[in-house]
């Protein structure tokens, strides 16, 4: 895909890495896109990120027996194990990610 492997400098030591490639659709990646969009600080720590590299376990307090685990997910900060992200389209994914990046960068630069 066109942006796979691209890194974008955001100033002040922050940078974005984009990984996206087309894959054969399967039960974990039904839309056929394997992706990882991540914002990093000057130390290389991932801040928010959107990816589908692994399944995300649902919260423990609910019963999810027999439910499919979400592979599309987002990490809200460096210690976040991930929460489900509803992938709707290849156009919407970067919009959602860059909206989150703008919000985080605005917050850390205050």
N, C-alpha and C positions, 0 to 999 in steps of 0.2 A: 504494500500500500504506500501511497505517496509520502506520508509523514513518519513512517516507521523509522525509529532510531534518531529522530530529531531532538535537539536540545535547544531550549529557548531561554536566554538570559532575561531575568525580570528585574535586574538591578539590585543593589544592596546585598549581593551574595545569594539571592534567591534564583532558582532556575527550575524549569519544567522539562521533564523527559516524556516523550511520547513513544509508545510501542504499540503498533497495531498491524495485524496481518490477517489476511483472509485464510480461513481454515474450512475444512469440510464440516458442515453442520452435524452436530450430534446431540445427545440428550443434555449435555452440560453447556454446550455453546450452540443453541438452536439457530441463532442468527448468523453463524459462520464467521464471527470476528473475534479473534483473541486479542485482548487489549490490556494496557496498563498506562494510565495517564497519571503522572505524579508531580507534585510540587515539592521541592527540597530547599532546605536552608543552606547557609554557607558551609555547614559542617557535613552536608550530604544527608542529613536526617530527612526522611520522608515526612511531610506534613500531611495534607489531605491527598488522597489518591483514589482513583476509580480503576477497578480491574476485575478480571474474571479468571484469575490464576488458581483459585481454590474455592472450595465450598465454605459458606459461612454458617456456623451453627446458630440455630434460633435461640432466643432467650430461654433460660432454664425454667422460668416460672410458668411457662405455658406448655401445654401438651401438643406435641407435633408428631406423634407417632404416625408413620406412614407418609409423612409429607416430604416432598422433594426439597433438598437443600439448595439455597440460592448460590449460584456461582457469580452472577453479576452483583457486585457489591462496591461499597465505598468505605474508605478509612477516613475518619474525620480528623485524626491527629496521629502522631507517631506511635502511641501505645494502643490505639484502637484496633481490635481484631477484625473489625468490619461489620457493616450492617447491610442488609439487602438493598440493592439499587434496581429499580425497574427499568431495564433497557427497553426503550421504545423504538429507537432508530439510530443509525450511524450519524445522522445529522444532529440529533438531540444530545447524544453523549458528550461531544466536545462543548456544546453550549452549557450543559449542566456543570461540567468540570471547570470551565473557565469562569463561570459565575461564582463557583466556590473559591477558585483561586483569587479572584478580585476581592471577595469578601475577606478571606484570610489575610491577604497582603494589606488591605486597608486597616484591618485590626492590628496587625503587628507593627505597622508603621506609625501608629498614633503615638 
